[in-house]
Amino acid sequence: MTTVTLLHPGAMGATVAAQTVAAGHEVLWVPEGRSDATRRRAEDAGATACDSLDEALARSEIVLSICPPQAAEDVAATVAAHAFAGVYVDANAINPQRMQCIAEEIRPGAMVLDGAIFGPPPGGQRAARLYLAGEAQAVDTVEPVFKDTALHIRRARGSVGSASALKMAFASYQKAARTLAGVAHALADAHGVGDELTAEAQVMAANILSDPGYLPSVAARAWRWVPEMEDIAETLRAAGLPADMAEAAVAVMSRWEGDKDQYNLKLADVLAHLQSRGD
């Protein structure tokens, strides 16, 4: 049996704790300063309450930090102050730079893993993936804890920061796409064509992010799309809607200006042009 400290049992953290407990391991948490809702989640997950963080850390081989992203550094600093000597897993949606700073604060006493959770809170018929980047020895310590659970461990290539970069890359599309959908439907609704927009969307291909091979054709056509996006921005402003994302798309497409009508470009070249910072 492995003992794990969870900081803290939120909606995602509590379900991860439940998976850990169901697999035969012990999950500790510290109720001090936590809400009644957090207490209920921890109890439902089968987590064991500790009187202090010092007690929990002294008993644990692994610490899981699954908290609101804005609190990630504070949680890490609290653990660092107690000289924890096990494996610290930061599984928060934060950028690679913040992850590196957290790793520097936790070390040298502990091994640090950069974690990124994908999917819904695990349990029942729902499965999630936890990508881990860092020392292989540390991953080897964490992986057995979730064997045969609904949280599947994946090893991310690269060092600490790469799992966070993966999360940022995925979320940059996922969150922005949903926000864009809201703007698109608001614009269509303002002109009374919401049903038509929905009907057109239903026949569109839905595998955009999973098929990057189409991106060279996007770069080749970007010069034609810029004026259209500028008109879209004007239409949004006229409807009293934010035009920021349309204007941002124009800025992105401008980096493909030199790719005009070059449909045979390699994907690596198209991505490099976006990464060039316009230099």
C-alpha positions as CSV (number, residue, x, y, z in Angstrom):
1,M,0.0,0.0,0.0
2,T,1.2,3.5,-0.9
3,T,0.3,6.5,1.1
4,V,-0.6,9.7,-0.9
5,T,-1.4,13.2,0.3
6,L,-3.9,15.0,-1.8
7,L,-3.9,18.8,-1.9
8,H,-6.9,19.4,-2.2
9,P,-10.1,17.4,-2.7
10,G,-11.9,19.5,-5.3
11,A,-14.2,18.1,-8.0
12,M,-11.3,16.5,-9.9
13,G,-9.0,15.8,-7.0
14,A,-11.7,13.9,-5.0
15,T,-12.4,11.5,-7.9
16,V,-8.7,10.9,-8.3
17,A,-8.6,10.1,-4.5
18,A,-11.5,7.7,-4.9
19,Q,-9.7,5.8,-7.6
20,T,-6.6,5.6,-5.5
21,V,-8.5,4.4,-2.4
22,A,-10.4,1.8,-4.5
23,A,-7.0,0.5,-5.7
24,G,-6.0,-0.3,-2.1
25,H,-3.9,2.7,-1.3
26,E,-4.3,5.3,1.5
27,V,-5.1,9.0,0.7
28,L,-4.5,11.6,3.3
29,W,-5.9,15.2,3.3
30,V,-5.8,18.1,5.7
31,P,-9.3,19.5,6.6
32,E,-8.0,22.7,8.3
33,G,-9.3,25.8,6.4
34,R,-11.3,23.7,4.0
35,S,-15.0,24.2,3.2
36,D,-17.9,21.8,4.2
37,A,-18.2,20.9,0.5
38,T,-14.5,19.8,0.4
39,R,-15.0,17.8,3.6
40,R,-18.0,16.0,2.0
41,R,-16.0,15.2,-1.2
42,A,-13.1,13.9,0.9
43,E,-15.3,11.7,3.0
44,D,-17.1,10.3,-0.1
45,A,-13.8,9.5,-1.7
46,G,-12.6,7.6,1.4
47,A,-9.7,9.9,2.2
48,T,-8.3,10.0,5.7
49,A,-8.2,13.3,7.5
50,C,-4.9,14.4,9.2
51,D,-4.6,17.0,11.9
52,S,-1.8,18.8,10.1
53,L,0.1,19.0,6.8
54,D,3.2,18.0,8.6
55,E,1.7,14.8,9.7
56,A,0.3,14.0,6.2
57,L,3.6,14.6,4.5
58,A,5.6,12.6,7.1
59,R,3.4,9.6,6.3
60,S,3.3,10.0,2.5
61,E,5.4,8.8,-0.4
62,I,3.5,10.9,-2.9
63,V,1.9,14.3,-2.9
64,L,-0.7,15.2,-5.5
65,S,-1.4,18.9,-6.1
66,I,-4.7,19.2,-7.9
67,C,-6.0,22.7,-7.1
68,P,-7.2,25.8,-8.8
69,P,-4.4,26.8,-11.2
70,Q,-3.9,30.2,-9.5
71,A,-3.1,28.4,-6.2
72,A,-0.4,26.0,-7.6
73,E,2.6,28.0,-6.4
74,D,1.2,28.6,-2.9
75,V,0.5,24.9,-2.5
76,A,4.0,24.0,-3.6
77,A,5.5,26.6,-1.3
78,T,3.6,25.1,1.7
79,V,4.9,21.7,0.9
80,A,8.5,23.0,0.3
81,A,8.4,24.6,3.7
82,H,8.0,21.1,5.3
83,A,11.0,19.6,3.5
84,F,8.9,16.8,1.8
85,A,11.2,14.1,0.5
86,G,8.9,12.0,-1.7
87,V,7.5,12.4,-5.1
88,Y,5.6,15.7,-5.7
89,V,3.1,15.6,-8.6
90,D,1.8,19.0,-9.8
91,A,-1.2,18.1,-11.9
92,N,-2.6,21.6,-12.4
93,A,-3.3,23.4,-15.6
94,I,-0.4,25.8,-15.5
95,N,2.2,26.9,-18.1
96,P,5.6,25.3,-18.4
97,Q,7.4,28.4,-16.9
98,R,5.3,28.2,-13.7
99,M,5.9,24.5,-13.5
100,Q,9.7,25.0,-13.7
101,C,9.5,27.5,-10.9
102,I,7.5,25.1,-8.8
103,A,10.0,22.3,-9.5
104,E,12.9,24.5,-8.4
105,E,11.1,25.4,-5.2
106,I,10.3,21.7,-4.3
107,R,13.8,20.4,-5.1
108,P,16.3,19.2,-4.0
109,G,14.5,17.3,-1.3
110,A,11.7,15.8,-3.4
111,M,11.4,14.4,-6.9
112,V,9.1,16.5,-9.0
113,L,6.7,15.3,-11.7
114,D,4.9,17.6,-14.1
115,G,1.4,16.3,-14.6
116,A,-1.5,17.1,-16.9
117,I,-5.0,15.5,-16.6
118,F,-7.1,15.0,-19.7
119,G,-10.7,13.9,-19.7
120,P,-13.6,14.0,-17.2
121,P,-13.3,13.3,-13.5
122,P,-12.6,9.5,-13.5
123,G,-15.0,7.0,-12.2
124,G,-17.8,4.7,-13.3
125,Q,-17.7,4.6,-17.1
126,R,-15.6,7.7,-17.3
127,A,-11.8,7.4,-17.8
128,A,-9.1,10.1,-17.7
129,R,-5.4,10.3,-18.6
130,L,-2.7,11.6,-16.4
131,Y,0.4,12.6,-18.4
132,L,3.6,12.7,-16.3
133,A,7.0,14.2,-17.3
134,G,10.1,14.0,-15.2
135,E,12.5,11.4,-13.8
136,A,11.6,7.9,-14.8
137,Q,12.2,6.7,-11.2
138,A,9.5,9.1,-10.0
139,V,7.0,8.0,-12.7
140,D,7.7,4.4,-11.7
141,T,6.7,5.3,-8.1
142,V,3.4,6.9,-9.2
143,E,2.3,4.5,-12.0
144,P,1.4,1.5,-9.8
145,V,-0.9,3.6,-7.6
146,F,-3.3,3.9,-10.5
147,K,-3.0,0.4,-11.9
148,D,-6.4,-0.9,-13.0
149,T,-8.1,2.4,-12.2
150,A,-10.0,4.8,-14.4
151,L,-7.1,7.2,-14.3
152,H,-4.6,6.0,-16.9
153,I,-1.0,7.0,-16.6
154,R,0.8,8.2,-19.8
155,R,4.5,9.1,-20.0
156,A,5.0,12.5,-21.7
157,R,8.2,12.9,-23.7
158,G,10.6,15.5,-22.5
159,S,11.5,16.9,-19.1
160,V,9.5,18.8,-16.4
161,G,7.4,21.4,-18.3
162,S,6.5,19.2,-21.3
163,A,3.3,17.8,-19.7
164,S,2.2,21.3,-18.8
165,A,2.9,22.4,-22.4
166,L,0.8,19.6,-23.7
167,K,-2.1,20.7,-21.5
168,M,-1.7,24.3,-22.6
169,A,-1.6,23.3,-26.3
170,F,-4.8,21.2,-26.0
171,A,-6.6,23.7,-23.8
172,S,-5.7,26.6,-26.2
173,Y,-7.8,24.9,-28.8
174,Q,-10.5,23.3,-26.6
175,K,-11.3,26.4,-24.6
176,A,-11.0,28.9,-27.5
177,A,-13.1,26.7,-29.8
178,R,-15.9,26.7,-27.3
179,T,-15.7,30.4,-26.7
180,L,-15.7,31.0,-30.5
181,A,-18.8,28.8,-30.8
182,G,-20.5,31.1,-28.3
183,V,-19.5,34.2,-30.3
184,A,-20.6,32.5,-33.6
185,H,-24.0,31.6,-32.2
186,A,-24.5,35.0,-30.7
187,L,-23.8,36.6,-34.1
188,A,-26.1,34.3,-35.9
189,D,-28.8,34.8,-33.3
190,A,-28.5,38.6,-33.7
191,H,-29.4,38.2,-37.4
192,G,-32.0,35.5,-36.9
193,V,-30.1,32.6,-38.6
194,G,-29.2,30.5,-35.5
195,D,-30.9,27.4,-36.8
196,E,-29.2,27.6,-40.1
197,L,-25.8,27.9,-38.4
198,T,-26.5,24.8,-36.3
199,A,-27.5,22.9,-39.4
200,E,-24.3,23.8,-41.3
201,A,-22.2,22.9,-38.3
202,Q,-23.7,19.5,-38.1
203,V,-22.3,18.5,-41.5
204,M,-18.8,19.9,-40.8
205,A,-15.8,17.6,-40.1
206,A,-15.1,17.5,-36.4
207,N,-11.6,16.1,-36.4
208,I,-9.7,19.4,-36.9
209,L,-7.3,19.1,-34.0
210,S,-6.6,15.4,-34.6
211,D,-5.6,15.9,-38.2
212,P,-2.7,18.5,-38.4
213,G,-2.0,17.4,-42.0
214,Y,-4.5,19.8,-43.3
215,L,-2.6,22.9,-41.9
216,P,-0.4,23.5,-45.0
217,S,-3.6,24.1,-47.0
218,V,-4.7,26.6,-44.3
219,A,-1.3,28.5,-44.5
220,A,-1.6,28.5,-48.3
221,R,-5.0,30.1,-48.1
222,A,-4.4,32.5,-45.2
223,W,-3.8,35.5,-47.5
224,R,-7.4,35.1,-48.7
225,W,-8.8,34.5,-45.3
226,V,-7.4,37.7,-43.7
227,P,-9.8,40.1,-45.5
228,E,-12.7,37.8,-44.6
229,M,-11.7,37.8,-40.9
230,E,-11.5,41.6,-41.0
231,D,-15.0,41.7,-42.3
232,I,-16.1,39.2,-39.6
233,A,-14.5,41.5,-37.0
234,E,-16.5,44.4,-38.4
235,T,-19.7,42.4,-38.4
236,L,-19.2,41.4,-34.8
237,R,-18.6,45.0,-33.7
238,A,-21.8,46.1,-35.5
239,A,-23.7,43.4,-33.5
240,G,-22.2,44.6,-30.3
241,L,-20.1,41.5,-29.9
242,P,-16.4,41.2,-29.0
243,A,-14.1,41.2,-32.1
244,D,-10.9,40.4,-30.3
245,M,-10.6,36.7,-31.5
246,A,-11.3,37.6,-35.1
247,E,-8.6,40.3,-34.9
248,A,-6.2,37.8,-33.2
249,A,-6.8,35.4,-36.1
250,V,-5.7,38.1,-38.5
251,A,-2.5,38.5,-36.5
252,V,-1.8,34.8,-36.6
253,M,-2.6,34.4,-40.3
254,S,-0.1,37.2,-41.1
255,R,2.7,34.9,-40.1
256,W,1.7,32.7,-43.0
257,E,1.8,35.6,-45.5
258,G,4.9,34.1,-47.2
259,D,3.1,30.7,-47.7
260,K,0.6,32.1,-50.2
261,D,-0.7,29.4,-52.5
262,Q,2.1,27.0,-51.5
263,Y,0.0,23.9,-51.0
264,N,3.0,21.5,-51.0
265,L,4.7,23.0,-47.9
266,K,5.7,20.5,-45.2
267,L,3.8,20.6,-42.0
268,A,7.0,21.3,-40.1
269,D,7.6,24.4,-42.2
270,V,4.1,25.7,-41.6
271,L,4.4,25.3,-37.8
272,A,7.9,26.9,-37.9
273,H,6.5,30.0,-39.5
274,L,4.0,30.3,-36.6
275,Q,6.9,29.9,-34.2
276,S,9.1,32.5,-35.8
277,R,7.8,35.4,-33.7
278,G,7.7,37.4,-36.9
279,D,11.5,38.0,-36.8
